[in-house]
Amino acid sequence: MNNRRWYDSNENTEKALNLLKNLDENKRRALSRDLTTVVKQIKEMHEEDEEQDISIGIDRVLGLYKISNSRRWYDKVSILSYALKTMSTLPREDFYNIMEGVYSTLSA
């Protein structure tokens, strides 16, 4: 595995993205909407936790900046791109937990 992106080191993320790539458009859109809803709920939960400051780190900030290049397949799928971009602003553990759930759901 070539770990070029911050999330490439997580096995479930790579597997989940491969499964997402093979979904038909309607399923991909539905899942993207669900992911966005889950991310918003997690963010609200973190906002309630006043003691926790969240930093996404320079590598993820750079990734958000580079998303405008649209080099990855999912950057060209607007609703999925939005969901993944929103997810990438979560703490890593939350992001990885969501991707593990996506992988578990899609591989079942």
C-alpha positions as CSV (number, residue, x, y, z in Angstrom):
1,M,0.0,0.0,0.0
2,N,1.3,3.4,-0.9
3,N,0.6,5.8,2.0
4,R,0.4,9.1,0.2
5,R,-2.6,10.5,2.0
6,W,-3.2,10.7,5.7
7,Y,-6.0,8.2,5.6
8,D,-4.2,5.6,3.5
9,S,-2.6,4.0,6.6
10,N,-6.1,2.8,7.6
11,E,-6.9,-0.5,6.0
12,N,-10.7,-0.1,6.3
13,T,-10.7,3.3,4.6
14,E,-9.1,1.9,1.5
15,K,-11.4,-1.1,1.4
16,A,-14.5,1.1,2.0
17,L,-13.5,3.5,-0.8
18,N,-13.1,0.6,-3.2
19,L,-16.6,-0.7,-2.3
20,L,-18.0,2.8,-2.6
21,K,-16.4,3.1,-6.1
22,N,-18.3,0.0,-7.2
23,L,-21.8,1.2,-5.9
24,D,-24.4,2.3,-8.4
25,E,-25.1,6.0,-8.4
26,N,-28.4,5.9,-6.5
27,K,-26.9,3.9,-3.6
28,R,-23.8,6.1,-3.5
29,R,-25.9,9.2,-3.3
30,A,-28.1,7.7,-0.5
31,L,-25.0,6.6,1.5
32,S,-23.4,10.0,1.0
33,R,-26.4,11.8,2.4
34,D,-26.4,9.4,5.4
35,L,-22.7,10.0,5.9
36,T,-23.2,13.7,5.9
37,T,-25.9,13.4,8.5
38,V,-23.8,11.2,10.8
39,V,-20.8,13.6,10.5
40,K,-23.0,16.6,11.4
41,Q,-24.3,14.7,14.5
42,I,-20.7,13.8,15.5
43,K,-19.7,17.5,15.1
44,E,-22.6,18.6,17.2
45,M,-21.6,16.1,19.9
46,H,-18.0,17.5,19.8
47,E,-19.3,21.1,20.0
48,E,-21.1,20.2,23.3
49,D,-17.8,18.9,24.7
50,E,-16.3,22.3,25.6
51,E,-13.1,20.8,26.9
52,Q,-12.0,19.2,23.7
53,D,-10.2,21.3,21.1
54,I,-10.1,19.7,17.7
55,S,-7.2,20.1,15.4
56,I,-7.3,18.3,12.1
57,G,-3.6,18.7,11.4
58,I,-1.6,20.1,8.5
59,D,-1.8,17.0,6.4
60,R,-5.5,17.1,6.3
61,V,-5.6,20.9,5.8
62,L,-3.4,20.4,2.8
63,G,-5.7,17.6,1.5
64,L,-8.7,19.9,1.8
65,Y,-6.8,22.5,-0.2
66,K,-5.8,20.0,-2.9
67,I,-9.3,18.7,-3.3
68,S,-9.9,21.4,-5.9
69,N,-7.5,19.5,-8.2
70,S,-10.1,16.7,-8.3
71,R,-7.6,13.9,-9.0
72,R,-9.3,11.2,-7.0
73,W,-12.4,9.4,-8.5
74,Y,-14.6,10.5,-5.6
75,D,-13.7,14.1,-6.0
76,K,-15.7,14.0,-9.2
77,V,-18.8,12.7,-7.4
78,S,-20.1,15.9,-5.8
79,I,-22.2,14.5,-3.0
80,L,-19.7,11.9,-2.1
81,S,-16.9,14.4,-2.3
82,Y,-18.8,16.7,0.1
83,A,-19.4,13.8,2.5
84,L,-15.8,12.7,2.5
85,K,-14.5,16.3,2.8
86,T,-16.8,16.9,5.8
87,M,-15.7,13.6,7.4
88,S,-12.1,14.6,7.0
89,T,-12.5,17.4,9.4
90,L,-13.5,15.0,12.2
91,P,-10.9,13.6,14.6
92,R,-9.1,10.7,13.0
93,E,-10.6,8.2,15.3
94,D,-14.1,9.3,14.3
95,F,-13.2,9.2,10.6
96,Y,-11.8,5.8,10.9
97,N,-14.7,4.5,12.9
98,I,-17.1,5.8,10.2
99,M,-15.1,4.2,7.4
100,E,-15.0,0.9,9.3
101,G,-18.8,1.1,9.6
102,V,-19.1,1.8,5.8
103,Y,-16.8,-1.1,5.0
104,S,-18.7,-3.5,7.4
105,T,-22.0,-2.4,5.9
106,L,-21.0,-2.6,2.3
107,S,-19.1,-5.9,2.6
108,A,-22.0,-7.7,4.4
